[in-house]
Amino acid sequence: MRRDELSDKQWELIGHLLPANGRRGGQWADHRCVLNGIFWILRTGAPWRDMPRRYGPWQTAYDRFRRWGRQGLFDRILERLQIRLDAQGRVDWDLWCVDGSSVRAGRAAAGGGKRGAPGSPQTTLWAARAADSAASCTWLLTAEACRLPPRSRRDSATNRPSSKG
């Protein structure tokens, strides 16, 4: 038995909570096998299409995961297990928390923006002066006070001081 698969003891605890089979029409695939496939996906974080064939078609596991999630089946399973553990005194309700979130920050979160979206215009010193706004940092004041004389192109290319002075 693999570590991400339900043992017989675990299956006995939750097997009766799953929908019954036997109605007219197509029959459900084995719930235990599908649950093992869902647990494999949740443990590895792999795409649904990469689920091993031993758990059946990935579409079946995906469809059941979505259907059972909407119907609240996983919430009922968690509640049933919590009740059982609480009766045994094994749950500290002050510390109880289930968080399986994994959030990947997008490019826009780092200030990169979305593809194809127009970039934000750069604020320039002349735009700030045109808006008649005061200097907001000492760098601007320092740059204004220590303005260097313009250099000719020829002098800047050779890194020599300008003779114009």
N, C-alpha and C positions, 0 to 999 in steps of 0.2 A: 504494500500500500504506500502510495506517495504521500508526502507531508501535506499537500494541498487538497487531498481527497477526504471525504467524510468516512469516518470509521463506522462500524456497525452500531456502536454505542451512541455516537453522535446522530446517526440516521434515525435511531429509535426516538430521540428527543424531538426531532422536527418533522419526520416523515409524514405524520398524520395532519400537519398543517397545510400541506401542499394539495392542490386541487385533485379531486378524484377522477379517475379514468373510467371509461365504460359507457359514455354517451354515444348516441348515433353519430356516424361519420368517422372521420379519421381519428385514430387513437394517439394519445400523447406518447412521445418517446420517454424512456425511463427518466423520471425526475432526478434521481440520484446522480446519474451519469451527466445530465445537463448541469446540475448544480456544481458538480466537480469541475466541469468545463468553465463555468462562470467564476468559480473560486480561482482557477488557474489564471484566468485573464486578470482578475483583480489583484492577485499576488504578483504577477510578472509585469503588468502594465503593458502587455503586448497588444497589438491591434487584434480585433476580433478575427480577422481572416487568418491570423497565424496560430489560432487555437489548434492543438493536436487533434488528429482525426479520431483518436481513441474516445473522445468525448462526444462524437457525433458531428453533424454539420454545424459550422459556426453560426449560420443563420438561425438555427433552432435555439442555440444558447442566447444569442442576441435578442431574438424576439421574446423569449421567456423572461430574460432579464428586464427588458423594457415593460412587458405586460405585468409581471409580478411587482415591479417597482411602482407602477401606477396604481395597482390594486392594493398596495400596502402590505404585501406578503412579507417582505423583509422586515418591516416594522413590527409585524405580529411575531415573527420568529425571534427578533431581538427582545421584545417585551416578554415572551414566554421564557427565554433563557435568563433574563434579568430576574423574573419572579422566582425561578428555581434557585438561582444563586443567592438571592436575598433571603429565601427561606432557610438556606444553609448558613446564613450570616457571612457570606463571602463578598458582599458588595458594600463599599463605602460610598454612600450617595453624595458625600461632599467632594469626592474625587472622580466621580463617574463622568466620563467623557469619551465619545467616539468621534474621532476626526480622521477621516481618510482622504482629506483634500490634498490635492497636488496642483498648485496653480503655477502655470508657466506665464511669466510676464511677457507681453508682446513688445514689439519694437517701439510702439508709441509710448510705453511706460518709461523707456529710457530717453525719451525726447527725440527719437528718430523719426516719428511720424509714420503715416501709412504710405504704402507704395502708390505713386501717382497723385498723391494729394499735394496741393501747392504748399511750399514751405513758408514759414513765417518770415516776414521781411526783417532785415537786420536794422537795428537802431544805430544810427550814426551820430557823430558829434554834431554835425550841422543840423540834423533833424531835431536834436534836443535843444539846440540854440534857437531854431525856428519856432519851437513850441514855447519859447521863453521860459524854459525850466531851469532851475538852479542846478549847479553841479551836485551830483549825488555821491561822489567819491573823491578821495584825495588824489587819485591818479589823474583825473581830468584837470584838477587845479595845478598839479605838478607839471603836466604836459603843457598847460597854457603858460606857466611861469618860466619854464626852461625851454622855450621854443628855440630850436637850432636854426641857423640860417640855411636856406635851401642850398643844395649842392648841385653842381652840374652833373649831367649824365656821364661825362668823360671821367670826372673825378670819382664818382661812386663806383664806376667799373674798375678803376685801378686801385681803389681804397686809399687814395692820397688826399690829404686835406686840400680844400679848394684854395686857390691863390687869390680869389676875389675877396675873401675875408670877412 
